[in-house]
């Protein structure tokens, strides 16, 4: 019944007046209206009316939730409420991350008949390689990016947690660039590089004569970041004596320059980062519990590179564009395979260093395995390995058998099976394709 209902002309006219891309879909994923903003940004010169949203946006032949993606329309049908997701869409400019906000529309009987879908590009990230922004497609990366997209428009305090070299400052900058403060300063403070005697002066500033050597007035980094974002890197290294003053800043929004009695107001958004466990530091008494809760308003875990193995080719290509190579270069298939098999204890920072050295060792335009250094060039053979990669083949065979056994014993959905196996739904679909195992139900 719902499929035969036509949208009111007034509704279509309202969507047309909106500046952001909007479409109107029915319960069967068919696009029944699209405003001018959508046609300009996503239409690619073809009419979208009558086509399904998953075919236009993803080039899928089935709905997103049957292709390993989250589907806001299916979620809204289930919840009866508005849903938000982050998707990677095909556009005339290539693949782009887009914030999707989908709202159900009901008829007089209370039945959902249409969905209004609003799309907001997230320009700080890309699904393909590029010179700027965050790069990645892996499920862990997309999960992290979804949190970035949710928190960026607010002024909430964010705590980024992750190993050294994972790109915490890049993520902090992405939060700033996607916020309403993007036109104001982004000031990064390396808390591990500031001695306790200078920390207060650097952060809050000082008046002339405040201490020996203070010959002039100096504004602090808080004042320099006015209207923008203050990024406190390695916040776990802040001296205990300074932690209480930082807490006061976060609680009251006020501070004083060293040597001054004047109370100043800070107009900043604070993003902090650490590779240490602040919770453990609180337990051992080296970090204030009240400050931890203030900083940890919105925690985001930055995944290590070993958990984003499928992103390594994209990251490598992007980094080769960013570093100053002697000439345009690319990686051989063998070099990419070698990088994908390496655990990267130093994460993205280590990948960049490996590529920079390899570009200097390479006299041509293709970086091969012979140009890679150290453990990357000659990874240790696994115990019992034989010529011809028999161990890898045996492992692949075992994985295939395990998947077949799990499929045979499971009668539920793919989503439930992925949860049972402890992997993402997208990873499950990829492994099924790799092993040529039938999709089933």
PEURSUL-V220343 format. One line per field, one symbol per residue. ss: DSSP state (H for helix, E for strand, C for the rest). burial: b if it has 16 or more other C-alpha atoms within 10 Angstrom, else e. Layout:
BEGIN
ss=???
burial=???
END
This chain:
BEGIN
ss=CHHHCCCCHHHHHHHHHCCCEEEEEECCCEEEEECHHHHHHHCCCCCCCCCEHHHHHHCCCCCHHHCCCCCHHHHHHHHCCCEEEEEEEEECCEEEEEEEEEEEEECCCCCEEEEEEEEEEEEEEECCCCCCCEECCCHHHHHHHHHHHHHHCCCCCEEEECCCCCCHHHHHHHHHHCCCCCCCCEEEEEHHHCCHHHHHHHHHEECCCCCCCCCCCEECHHHHCCCCEEEEECHHHCCHHHHHHHHHHHHHCEECCECCCCCEECCCEEEEEECCCHHHHHHHCCCCHHHHHHHCCEEEECCCHHHCHHHHHHHHHHHHHHCCCCCCCEECHHHHHHHHCCCCCCHHHHHHHHHHHHHHHCCCCEECHHHCCHHHHCCCCCCCCCCCCHHHHHHHHHHHHHHHHHHHHCCCCHHHHHHHHCCCHHHHHHHHHHCCCCCCC
burial=eeeeeeeeeeebeebbeeebbbbbbbbebbbbbbbbbbbeebbeeeebeeebbbbbbbeeeebbbbbbbbbbbbbbbeebebbbbbbbbbbeeebbbbbbbbbbbeeeeeebbbbbbbbebbebbbbbbbeebbbbbbbbbbbebbbbbebbeebbbbbbbbbbbbbbbebbbbbbbbbebbebbbbbbebeebebeebbbbbbbbbeebeeeeeeebbbbbbbbbbbbbbbbbbbbbbeeebebbbebbeeeebbbbbeeeeeebbbbbbbbbbbebeeeeeeeebbeebbebbbebbbbbbbbbebbebbbbbbbbbbbeeebeeebbbeeebbebbbebebbbbbebbbebbbebbeebeeebbbbebbeeebbeeeeeeeeeeeeebeeeeeeeebeebbeebeeeeeebbebbeeeeebbbebbeebeeeeeeeee
END
